[in-house]
């Protein structure tokens, strides 16, 4: 999954992802690291993509 696919999925869910979608994104080889900050989760990719999301 590349940055464009990840971005499309996150935007389709308005930055609030079901756990199953979050897990699918995190399993992508493109994801470099993830950090939890309270209710928010930051996701970075190897090519400098970054999203701040929530999980429901």
C-alpha positions, -999 to 999 in steps of 0.1 A, spaced: 0 0 0 15 33 -10 10 68 5 -17 77 -20 -37 46 -10 -32 52 27 -43 88 23 -74 79 3 -85 53 29 -79 77 58 -97 106 41 -127 82 32 -130 76 69 -126 113 79 -95 104 99 -115 82 123 -107 46 114 -123 13 125 -97 -9 142 -96 -34 113 -87 -6 88 -60 8 112 -45 -27 115 -45 -31 77 -27 2 72 -1 -6 100 7 -39 84 17 -22 52 54 -23 45 52 14 37 45 24 73 77 34 91 64 41 127 33 48 147 30 68 179 0 72 202 -6 107 217 -36 105 240 -67 98 218 -47 105 186 -24 82 167 3 95 144 13 73 115 44 80 94 55 63 62 90 56 48 84 84 22 75 111 47 38 106 47 21 116 80 -14 113 93 -30 120 127 -59 97 132 -83 83 158 -95 47 162 -131 37 169 
